Amino acid sequence: MDEAGDLNLFDRKGRLLLGTSGVSNYFMVGVAQLPHLELAGTLLEGLRATLLADPYFRGVPSMQPAANKTAIAFHAKDDLPEVRREVMKVLPQLDARVLVAIRRKAVLAQEAQALFRYGRKLRSNDVYDDLVERLFRNLLHTADANEIIFSWRGKASRKEALEQALEKAKLNFARRWGQFYDKPTSVHSGLPSGHPGLQVVDYYLWALQRLYESQEERFFALLAPAYKLVMDIDDTRLKPYGAWYSQANPLTLDKIKTPSDRLGSSG
């Protein structure tokens, strides 16, 4: 499980940062279910070894171990376009099932301003944990056991907070369906270099982020079959709980290209 975008909303003087260079308009948290985790590791490590041995990449800074980038782990933002294309050829072979929850930061900014008027603060970790709960609410009961790897956030693993978010997901599922499933669930935080699954979900989030942030569809289109659920929580034009995209309602660029004044965000 990983994230894309950031939760920066205001500068130190309280001015809205949206629309400024380097600040995203969306924040996403995604999970990739990998039925063949060992295969993911084998294919990605094999690809990395092949690329590092290719004279074409000799001397490229991101391909040097000291740079702590592609030579250590694939990361879509840091990888060269040529490398990125090769990774995207491998990903469909992994049969990943990807679920993503999205918040529009213009809406989050409005929520933060409303809370501030009552002397409260919108905390980044609370936003993140809420998306974790939403993603796992209808997911944890589908396996005999769950092993969840979260990408390390900040200076701490936040393992306890994430476990609490998962417990909330179980309870909300029970309230909705009248059944409580308590399947064995382990939670770990780690780095992409030690967990190939984190490299996989990073790429799927990056492709989706490019669709939303840059309206660039080609990367998403290449990986589209793997996205089983995308929850655009703040697109409430048709439903109060947001727009949900799945195989029954495929996500396309046209569906999210809407006037900003109707969504409270750049679309």
C-alpha positions in Angstrom: 0.0 0.0 0.0 1.3 3.4 -0.9 0.2 7.0 -1.6 0.6 9.6 -4.4 0.4 13.3 -4.2 0.8 15.3 -1.0 -1.3 16.8 1.7 0.2 20.3 1.6 -2.7 22.7 1.7 -1.5 26.0 3.2 1.8 27.8 3.6 3.1 29.1 7.0 1.0 32.3 6.6 -2.2 30.3 5.9 -2.3 31.0 2.2 -3.7 28.2 0.0 -0.9 26.4 -1.9 -3.1 24.8 -4.6 -2.0 25.9 -8.0 1.6 26.6 -7.0 4.5 24.7 -8.5 5.2 21.3 -7.0 1.9 21.0 -5.1 -0.5 18.3 -6.1 -4.3 18.9 -6.6 -5.1 15.3 -5.4 -4.1 12.9 -2.7 -4.4 9.2 -3.3 -3.9 6.0 -1.3 -3.9 2.7 -3.1 -3.5 -1.0 -2.5 -2.4 -3.7 -4.9 -3.4 -7.2 -4.2 -0.7 -9.5 -5.5 -1.6 -13.2 -5.8 2.0 -14.1 -6.9 4.3 -12.0 -4.7 7.4 -14.2 -5.4 6.8 -13.8 -9.1 6.7 -10.0 -8.7 10.0 -10.1 -7.0 11.6 -12.4 -9.5 10.4 -10.4 -12.6 11.2 -7.0 -11.2 14.7 -8.0 -10.0 15.4 -9.7 -13.3 14.4 -6.6 -15.2 16.5 -4.4 -13.0 19.6 -6.6 -13.5 19.0 -6.6 -17.3 18.7 -2.8 -17.4 21.7 -2.2 -15.2 23.8 -4.4 -17.4 22.7 -2.6 -20.6 25.5 -0.2 -21.9 22.8 2.2 -22.9 22.2 3.1 -19.2 25.9 3.2 -18.3 26.7 6.5 -16.5 23.0 7.5 -16.0 22.9 9.0 -12.4 19.6 7.3 -11.4 21.1 3.9 -12.4 24.0 4.2 -9.9 23.6 2.5 -6.5 24.8 5.7 -4.7 21.8 7.6 -6.0 19.5 5.2 -4.1 17.0 5.3 -7.1 16.4 2.8 -9.9 19.5 0.7 -9.1 17.9 0.0 -5.7 14.2 -0.1 -6.5 11.9 1.0 -9.3 10.1 4.3 -8.6 8.0 5.7 -11.4 8.8 9.4 -10.6 12.5 8.8 -10.6 12.9 6.2 -13.4 13.9 7.2 -16.9 11.1 7.0 -19.5 12.8 4.1 -21.1 12.9 2.2 -17.8 9.4 3.1 -17.0 8.2 1.6 -20.3 9.9 -1.7 -19.5 8.4 -1.9 -16.0 5.0 -1.2 -17.5 5.5 -4.2 -19.8 6.0 -6.4 -16.8 3.2 -5.2 -14.6 0.3 -6.9 -16.4 2.0 -10.3 -15.9 1.5 -10.0 -12.1 -2.3 -10.1 -12.1 -2.5 -7.3 -9.6 -5.9 -6.1 -8.3 -5.6 -2.4 -7.6 -7.9 -0.3 -5.4 -7.5 3.5 -4.9 -9.2 6.1 -2.8 -8.8 9.8 -3.9 -9.3 13.1 -2.1 -9.5 16.4 -4.0 -7.4 18.9 -2.0 -9.5 21.9 -2.8 -12.3 20.1 -0.8 -9.8 19.2 1.9 -8.8 22.8 2.2 -12.5 23.8 2.7 -12.8 21.2 5.4 -9.6 22.4 7.1 -10.8 26.0 7.0 -14.2 25.0 8.5 -12.4 23.0 11.3 -10.1 26.0 12.0 -13.0 28.2 12.7 -13.9 25.8 15.5 -10.4 25.7 16.9 -9.6 22.3 15.4 -7.1 21.1 12.9 -7.3 18.8 9.9 -4.4 16.4 10.4 -2.7 14.7 7.5 -2.5 11.4 9.3 -6.3 11.5 9.9 -6.9 11.9 6.2 -4.6 9.1 5.3 -6.1 6.7 7.9 -9.6 7.5 6.7 -8.6 6.4 3.2 -7.0 3.2 4.6 -10.3 2.4 6.4 -12.3 3.0 3.2 -10.1 0.8 1.1 -10.1 -2.1 3.4 -13.7 -2.0 4.5 -14.8 -4.5 2.0 -11.5 -6.2 1.5 -10.2 -7.8 4.7 -12.8 -10.6 4.7 -12.0 -11.9 1.2 -8.9 -13.9 2.2 -8.2 -16.5 4.9 -5.4 -14.3 6.1 -4.0 -10.8 5.2 -0.4 -9.6 5.1 -0.4 -5.8 4.5 2.8 -3.9 3.7 2.5 -0.1 4.0 5.0 2.2 2.5 6.9 3.9 5.3 5.6 7.4 6.0 7.6 10.2 7.6 9.8 9.4 10.6 7.8 6.5 12.0 6.0 3.4 10.8 2.7 4.4 12.4 1.9 0.7 12.7 -0.5 1.1 15.7 -2.5 3.8 13.9 -2.8 1.7 10.8 -3.9 -1.3 12.8 -6.6 0.9 14.3 -7.8 2.0 10.9 -8.1 -1.7 9.8 -10.1 -2.5 13.0 -12.4 0.3 12.1 -12.7 -1.1 8.6 -13.8 -4.5 10.1 -16.4 -2.9 12.3 -17.9 -0.8 9.5 -18.2 -3.9 7.4 -20.0 -5.6 10.2 -22.4 -2.7 10.7 -23.2 -2.7 7.0 -23.6 -6.4 6.5 -24.4 -7.8 9.9 -21.4 -10.1 9.9 -18.0 -9.7 11.6 -15.0 -11.3 10.1 -11.8 -11.4 12.1 -9.3 -12.9 9.7 -5.7 -13.0 10.8 -4.1 -9.8 9.7 -0.5 -8.7 10.0 0.7 -5.1 9.3 4.2 -4.1 8.4 5.8 -0.9 7.2 8.7 -1.0 4.8 10.7 0.4 1.9 10.3 -0.4 -1.8 13.8 -1.8 -1.9 12.7 -4.6 0.4 9.2 -5.2 -0.9 8.5 -5.6 -4.6 4.8 -5.0 -4.0 5.5 -1.4 -3.0 7.2 -0.9 -6.3 4.1 -2.3 -8.1 1.6 -0.1 -6.3 3.8 2.9 -6.8 3.6 2.5 -10.6 -0.2 2.0 -10.6 -0.6 5.1 -8.4 1.8 7.2 -10.6 -0.2 6.3 -13.8 -3.5 7.2 -12.1 -2.0 10.4 -10.8 -0.8 11.4 -14.3 -4.4 10.9 -15.5 -5.8 13.2 -12.8 -3.1 15.8 -12.4 -1.9 16.1 -16.1 -4.8 14.7 -18.0 -2.3 12.3 -19.5 -4.2 9.1 -20.3 -1.6 6.8 -22.1 0.0 5.4 -18.9 -3.3 4.7 -17.2 -4.7 3.1 -20.4 -1.8 0.7 -20.5 -2.5 -0.6 -17.0 -6.3 0.0 -16.9 -7.5 -3.6 -16.5 -5.8 -3.9 -13.1 -7.8 -1.0 -11.5 -10.7 -2.9 -9.9 -12.0 0.1 -7.9 -11.2 3.8 -7.9 -13.1 5.9 -5.4 -13.1 9.6 -6.3 -14.6 10.6 -2.9 -15.1 14.3 -3.6 -16.7 14.1 -7.0 -20.3 14.2 -5.6 -22.0 15.4 -8.8 -24.1 12.2 -9.1 -23.7 10.5 -5.7 -23.2 11.9 -2.2 -20.4 9.4 -1.5 -18.5 10.3 -4.6 -17.8 8.7 -8.0 -16.8 5.0 -8.0 -15.1 3.5 -11.0 -14.9 -0.2 -11.7 -15.2 -2.6 -14.6 -18.9 -1.8 -14.6 -18.2 1.9 -14.8 -14.7 2.3 -16.3 -12.7 5.4 -15.5 -11.9 7.6 -18.5 -10.4 11.0 -18.8 -13.7 12.4 -20.1 -15.4 11.4 -16.9 -13.1 13.5 -14.7 -12.6 16.5 -17.1 -15.2 18.7 -15.5 -15.4 22.4 -14.6 -13.6 23.0 -11.3 -16.5 25.1 -9.9 -18.7 22.0 -10.0 -16.2 19.9 -8.1 -14.3 22.3 -5.9 -11.1 21.2 -7.5 -9.1 21.1 -10.7 -10.4 18.3 -12.9 
